[in-house]
């Protein structure tokens, strides 16, 4: 059984060009290129909800992204849901996803509550994402108590979202770390942008040997490299972390997947399929996996040794999906490497979605 934590929320996806974004919002976009995540106040949040009320809305949050990715491969999971409004629960109906209620894992529709909704506004601009959030659930680290009370029943736990937690709620991060210190299964920590809370959680989990796997994108890896004072390439960073802490490391970027492990070849089949699934998702859905041959592989040189692998990825210049690919790549690698068998409903090559 795979558990996915911390948060599940709504994502509003706005595909646009920067020049078409209202001027009052451009103030929040500090970086021209690359992903960016900014906390906004309620006044701006209310404006966004009204302005983009008709934009695409889908399940989000790192935990939500991970569970949805597994569901598309017919792999069951249990999802942490600190909030359970009817709208979110309805979206999960029919998927192989359960939610903790009391001492049981139940179908989501049995777990509806009159909770508030939170939406993250994700502007997908020229191949990068600008994310604006006003989300008390994440900032205050609201806990799904039933979920955490039942984690001993599982063998795999995927956790992400600490980067969204305000530093004054650090005690709740410590609470989760204390629970995980007693967990006997494997834990994959997916890193977020380097906020003080993220750095605190990462250091606590590494120093106390809580995690067995860690994943991050190239930007997050760069931040960790500076914090750890590791010189050299991202490949050297991955090798250093894997050797120093005895854990599996994956760094995913647009051009490559870097994997470090004491026995990296054991992970190659899961990494390779994960790369293909993410390419299909970027084309509109996992069912497009037969069409990824239409994409080109990056120019990154393939390297495979006993403890390090560098694999090129598929480049999609006009992606239909950007959000959630990091979580999808990591959770799929985690699940497949630990014995889960995916089921992919493929379309005929070239069939429109």
VEXDREN-2710 file (C-alpha; in Angstrom, 1 decimal):
% VEXDREN-2710
k/r/px/py/pz
1/UNK/0.0/0.0/0.0
2/UNK/1.3/3.5/-0.9
3/UNK/0.5/6.5/1.2
4/UNK/0.7/10.0/-0.3
5/UNK/1.1/13.1/1.9
6/UNK/0.9/16.1/2.8
7/UNK/-1.8/18.2/0.9
8/UNK/-4.6/17.9/-1.6
9/UNK/-6.1/21.0/-3.1
10/UNK/-7.5/22.5/-6.3
11/UNK/-5.2/23.8/-9.0
12/UNK/-6.4/26.5/-11.4
13/UNK/-4.4/26.2/-14.6
14/UNK/-4.0/29.4/-16.7
15/UNK/-2.1/28.9/-19.9
16/UNK/-1.0/32.3/-21.3
17/UNK/1.8/34.6/-22.3
18/UNK/3.3/37.0/-19.8
19/UNK/2.1/40.0/-21.8
20/UNK/-1.5/38.8/-21.5
21/UNK/-1.4/38.6/-17.7
22/UNK/-3.1/41.5/-15.9
23/UNK/-0.5/44.1/-14.9
24/UNK/-1.4/44.0/-11.2
25/UNK/-0.3/40.3/-11.2
26/UNK/3.0/40.7/-13.0
27/UNK/4.4/42.3/-9.8
28/UNK/4.5/38.8/-8.3
29/UNK/6.6/37.3/-11.0
30/UNK/10.1/38.2/-9.9
31/UNK/11.9/35.8/-12.2
32/UNK/11.6/36.0/-15.9
33/UNK/12.5/32.4/-16.6
34/UNK/12.0/29.3/-14.4
35/UNK/9.3/28.2/-11.9
36/UNK/8.3/30.5/-9.1
37/UNK/5.9/30.1/-6.1
38/UNK/4.6/33.2/-4.3
39/UNK/2.3/33.6/-1.3
40/UNK/-0.4/36.2/-1.8
41/UNK/-3.0/37.9/0.5
42/UNK/-6.7/37.2/0.6
43/UNK/-7.5/40.3/-1.4
44/UNK/-5.4/39.1/-4.4
45/UNK/-6.7/35.6/-3.9
46/UNK/-10.4/36.7/-4.1
47/UNK/-9.5/38.7/-7.3
48/UNK/-8.0/35.6/-8.9
49/UNK/-10.9/33.4/-8.0
50/UNK/-13.3/35.8/-9.7
51/UNK/-11.0/36.6/-12.7
52/UNK/-10.2/33.0/-13.5
53/UNK/-13.3/31.2/-12.3
54/UNK/-13.7/29.6/-15.8
55/UNK/-10.1/28.4/-16.1
56/UNK/-9.4/24.7/-15.9
57/UNK/-9.6/23.3/-12.4
58/UNK/-8.1/20.0/-11.4
59/UNK/-6.8/18.0/-8.4
60/UNK/-3.5/19.4/-7.2
61/UNK/-1.2/19.5/-4.2
62/UNK/1.9/17.3/-4.2
63/UNK/0.0/14.4/-2.5
64/UNK/-2.9/14.9/-4.9
65/UNK/-0.6/14.9/-7.9
66/UNK/1.1/11.7/-6.8
67/UNK/-2.1/9.8/-6.1
68/UNK/-3.7/10.9/-9.4
69/UNK/-0.5/9.8/-11.3
70/UNK/-0.7/6.3/-9.6
71/UNK/-4.4/6.1/-10.4
72/UNK/-3.8/6.6/-14.1
73/UNK/-1.6/3.5/-13.9
74/UNK/-4.3/1.6/-12.0
75/UNK/-2.0/1.6/-8.9
76/UNK/-4.0/2.1/-5.6
77/UNK/-3.0/4.6/-3.0
78/UNK/-4.2/6.3/0.2
79/UNK/-4.3/10.1/0.0
80/UNK/-3.8/12.6/2.8
81/UNK/-6.7/15.0/2.8
82/UNK/-6.7/17.6/5.6
83/UNK/-9.7/19.2/3.8
84/UNK/-12.5/17.1/2.3
85/UNK/-15.0/19.3/0.6
86/UNK/-17.6/17.7/-1.6
87/UNK/-16.1/19.1/-4.8
88/UNK/-12.7/17.6/-4.2
89/UNK/-14.1/14.2/-3.1
90/UNK/-16.4/14.1/-6.1
91/UNK/-13.3/14.5/-8.4
92/UNK/-11.8/11.3/-6.8
93/UNK/-14.8/9.1/-7.3
94/UNK/-14.1/6.1/-9.4
95/UNK/-10.3/6.2/-9.0
96/UNK/-8.3/3.6/-7.0
97/UNK/-7.7/6.1/-4.2
98/UNK/-8.8/5.8/-0.6
99/UNK/-9.0/8.2/2.3
100/UNK/-8.4/7.5/6.0
101/UNK/-11.5/7.6/8.2
102/UNK/-11.2/6.5/11.8
103/UNK/-9.3/3.2/11.7
104/UNK/-10.3/2.4/8.1
105/UNK/-9.3/3.4/4.6
106/UNK/-12.5/4.2/2.9
107/UNK/-13.8/5.3/-0.5
108/UNK/-13.5/9.1/-0.8
109/UNK/-17.3/9.5/-1.1
110/UNK/-17.7/8.2/2.5
111/UNK/-15.4/10.9/3.8
112/UNK/-17.1/14.1/2.8
113/UNK/-17.0/17.0/5.2
114/UNK/-18.1/20.7/5.1
115/UNK/-14.5/21.9/4.8
116/UNK/-13.3/25.0/3.0
117/UNK/-11.7/24.8/-0.5
118/UNK/-8.3/26.2/-1.4
119/UNK/-7.2/26.9/-5.0
120/UNK/-3.6/27.4/-6.2
121/UNK/-3.4/29.6/-9.3
122/UNK/-0.8/28.2/-11.7
123/UNK/0.2/30.3/-14.7
124/UNK/1.9/28.1/-17.3
125/UNK/4.0/30.6/-19.3
126/UNK/6.6/29.8/-22.0
127/UNK/7.4/26.4/-20.5
128/UNK/7.6/27.5/-16.9
129/UNK/5.1/27.9/-14.0
130/UNK/4.3/30.9/-11.8
131/UNK/2.2/29.7/-8.8
132/UNK/0.2/32.1/-6.6
133/UNK/-1.2/30.7/-3.4
134/UNK/-3.3/31.8/-0.4
135/UNK/-3.7/28.5/1.4
136/UNK/-4.1/28.3/5.2
137/UNK/-4.2/24.5/5.1
138/UNK/-0.7/24.3/3.7
139/UNK/0.8/27.4/5.4
140/UNK/-0.4/26.2/8.8
141/UNK/0.2/22.5/8.1
142/UNK/-3.3/21.3/8.8
143/UNK/-3.0/17.6/9.6
144/UNK/-5.1/14.7/8.4
145/UNK/-5.1/13.1/11.8
146/UNK/-6.8/9.8/10.6
147/UNK/-4.2/9.4/7.9
148/UNK/-1.2/9.8/10.3
149/UNK/-2.8/7.5/12.9
150/UNK/-2.9/4.7/10.3
151/UNK/0.5/4.9/8.5
152/UNK/1.9/1.8/10.3
153/UNK/-0.4/-0.2/8.0
154/UNK/1.6/0.8/4.9
155/UNK/5.1/0.0/3.6
156/UNK/5.6/3.0/1.3
157/UNK/5.1/6.7/2.0
158/UNK/5.5/9.6/-0.4
159/UNK/5.7/13.0/1.3
160/UNK/6.0/16.5/-0.1
161/UNK/4.7/20.0/0.6
162/UNK/6.9/21.2/3.5
163/UNK/8.1/24.2/1.4
164/UNK/4.5/25.7/1.8
165/UNK/4.5/25.6/5.6
166/UNK/5.1/28.9/7.4
167/UNK/8.1/28.7/9.7
168/UNK/6.0/29.5/12.8
169/UNK/4.4/26.1/12.4
170/UNK/7.7/24.2/12.7
171/UNK/6.4/22.3/15.7
172/UNK/4.0/20.5/13.3
173/UNK/6.9/19.5/11.1
174/UNK/8.6/18.1/14.1
175/UNK/5.4/16.2/15.0
176/UNK/5.4/14.5/11.6
177/UNK/9.1/13.7/11.8
178/UNK/8.5/12.1/15.2
179/UNK/5.7/9.9/13.7
180/UNK/7.9/9.0/10.7
181/UNK/10.8/8.1/13.0
182/UNK/8.7/5.1/14.1
183/UNK/7.6/4.1/10.6
184/UNK/9.1/0.8/9.4
185/UNK/8.5/1.3/5.7
186/UNK/10.3/3.3/3.0
187/UNK/9.8/7.0/2.8
188/UNK/10.3/9.2/-0.3
189/UNK/10.7/12.9/0.4
190/UNK/10.1/15.1/-2.6
191/UNK/11.8/18.4/-2.0
192/UNK/10.2/21.8/-2.7
193/UNK/11.6/25.3/-3.2
194/UNK/14.1/26.0/-0.4
195/UNK/12.1/27.9/2.2
196/UNK/13.2/27.8/5.8
197/UNK/10.6/25.2/6.6
198/UNK/11.7/23.0/3.7
199/UNK/15.3/23.3/4.8
200/UNK/14.4/22.4/8.4
201/UNK/12.4/19.4/7.4
202/UNK/15.1/18.2/5.0
203/UNK/17.8/18.5/7.7
204/UNK/15.7/16.8/10.3
205/UNK/14.8/13.9/8.1
206/UNK/18.4/13.4/6.8
207/UNK/20.0/13.6/10.3
208/UNK/17.5/11.3/11.9
209/UNK/17.6/8.7/9.0
210/UNK/13.9/9.1/8.4
211/UNK/13.9/8.9/4.6
212/UNK/15.1/6.2/2.3
213/UNK/14.6/8.1/-1.0
214/UNK/14.7/11.7/-2.0
215/UNK/13.7/13.5/-5.2
216/UNK/14.1/17.0/-6.4
217/UNK/14.2/19.1/-9.6
218/UNK/17.4/20.8/-10.8
219/UNK/16.5/24.2/-9.3
220/UNK/15.9/22.6/-5.9
221/UNK/19.1/20.5/-6.3
222/UNK/21.0/23.7/-6.9
223/UNK/19.7/25.2/-3.7
224/UNK/20.7/22.0/-1.7
225/UNK/24.1/22.0/-3.3
226/UNK/24.8/25.5/-2.1
227/UNK/23.4/24.8/1.4
228/UNK/25.5/21.6/1.7
229/UNK/28.5/23.4/0.2
230/UNK/29.0/20.6/-2.4
231/UNK/31.1/21.7/-5.3
232/UNK/30.7/20.3/-8.8
233/UNK/27.9/19.0/-10.9
234/UNK/24.4/17.8/-10.0
235/UNK/25.7/14.3/-10.6
236/UNK/28.3/14.9/-7.9
237/UNK/25.6/16.2/-5.6
238/UNK/23.4/13.1/-6.1
239/UNK/26.4/10.8/-5.5
240/UNK/27.4/12.7/-2.4
241/UNK/23.9/12.6/-0.8
242/UNK/23.5/8.9/-1.6
243/UNK/26.9/8.0/-0.1
244/UNK/26.7/10.3/2.9
245/UNK/23.2/9.3/4.0
246/UNK/22.8/5.9/2.5
247/UNK/19.7/6.8/0.5
248/UNK/18.4/6.7/-3.1
249/UNK/18.6/10.1/-4.9
250/UNK/16.7/11.2/-8.0
251/UNK/17.1/14.6/-9.7
252/UNK/14.7/15.3/-12.5
253/UNK/15.1/18.1/-15.0
254/UNK/13.7/19.0/-18.4
255/UNK/16.8/17.4/-20.1
256/UNK/17.8/14.5/-17.8
257/UNK/17.1/12.1/-15.0
258/UNK/20.0/11.7/-12.6
259/UNK/19.8/8.7/-10.2
260/UNK/22.3/7.7/-7.5
261/UNK/22.0/4.6/-5.4
262/UNK/24.2/1.8/-4.0
263/UNK/22.7/-0.4/-6.7
264/UNK/21.4/1.9/-9.4
265/UNK/20.7/-0.7/-12.0
266/UNK/17.9/-2.1/-9.9
267/UNK/16.0/1.1/-10.5
268/UNK/16.6/1.5/-14.2
269/UNK/13.4/-0.1/-15.5
270/UNK/11.3/2.0/-13.2
271/UNK/13.2/5.2/-14.1
272/UNK/13.0/4.5/-17.8
273/UNK/9.2/3.9/-17.6
274/UNK/8.8/7.0/-15.4
275/UNK/10.5/9.1/-18.1
276/UNK/8.2/7.7/-20.8
277/UNK/5.0/8.3/-18.7
278/UNK/6.0/11.9/-18.0
279/UNK/6.6/12.5/-21.7
280/UNK/3.1/11.0/-22.4
281/UNK/1.6/13.3/-19.7
282/UNK/3.2/16.3/-21.3
283/UNK/1.4/15.3/-24.5
284/UNK/-2.0/15.2/-22.8
285/UNK/-2.3/11.9/-21.0
286/UNK/-0.6/8.6/-20.1
287/UNK/-2.6/6.9/-22.9
288/UNK/-0.4/8.9/-25.4
289/UNK/2.7/6.8/-24.4
290/UNK/2.7/5.2/-27.9
291/UNK/3.2/8.7/-29.3
292/UNK/6.3/9.7/-27.4
293/UNK/8.4/8.6/-30.4
294/UNK/7.2/11.9/-32.0
295/UNK/9.3/13.7/-29.4
296/UNK/13.1/14.0/-29.5
297/UNK/15.4/12.9/-26.7
298/UNK/17.6/15.5/-25.1
299/UNK/21.3/15.7/-26.0
300/UNK/22.4/14.6/-22.6
301/UNK/24.8/11.7/-22.8
302/UNK/23.5/8.5/-21.3
303/UNK/25.7/7.2/-18.4
304/UNK/25.2/4.1/-16.3
305/UNK/27.5/2.9/-13.6
306/UNK/27.0/0.8/-10.5
307/UNK/26.1/3.8/-8.4
308/UNK/25.1/6.5/-10.8
309/UNK/22.9/6.8/-13.9
310/UNK/22.2/9.8/-16.1
311/UNK/19.4/9.3/-18.6
312/UNK/18.2/11.7/-21.3
313/UNK/14.5/12.7/-21.3
314/UNK/12.0/13.5/-24.0
315/UNK/11.7/17.1/-25.0
316/UNK/8.2/18.5/-25.7
317/UNK/8.4/22.1/-27.0
318/UNK/4.7/22.5/-26.7
319/UNK/3.6/20.7/-23.6
320/UNK/-0.1/20.3/-22.8
321/UNK/0.8/19.7/-19.1
322/UNK/3.5/21.0/-16.9
323/UNK/2.1/20.9/-13.4
324/UNK/2.5/17.7/-11.4
325/UNK/5.2/16.1/-13.6
326/UNK/7.8/16.2/-10.9
327/UNK/5.5/14.4/-8.5
328/UNK/4.4/12.0/-11.2
329/UNK/8.0/11.1/-12.1
330/UNK/9.0/10.4/-8.5
331/UNK/6.0/8.5/-7.3
332/UNK/6.0/6.3/-10.4
333/UNK/9.7/5.5/-10.0
334/UNK/9.1/4.8/-6.2
335/UNK/6.1/2.5/-6.9
336/UNK/7.5/0.5/-9.7
337/UNK/10.9/0.0/-8.0
338/UNK/9.0/-1.5/-5.1
339/UNK/7.0/-4.1/-7.0
340/UNK/3.9/-2.4/-8.3
341/UNK/2.9/-3.3/-11.8
342/UNK/1.4/-0.5/-13.9
343/UNK/-1.5/-0.9/-16.3
344/UNK/-1.5/1.5/-19.2
345/UNK/-4.5/1.9/-21.5
346/UNK/-2.7/2.8/-24.7
347/UNK/-4.2/4.5/-27.7
348/UNK/-3.2/3.6/-31.2
349/UNK/-0.2/5.5/-32.3
350/UNK/-1.1/9.0/-33.5
351/UNK/-4.7/8.8/-32.3
352/UNK/-6.0/12.2/-31.2
353/UNK/-6.9/12.6/-27.5
END
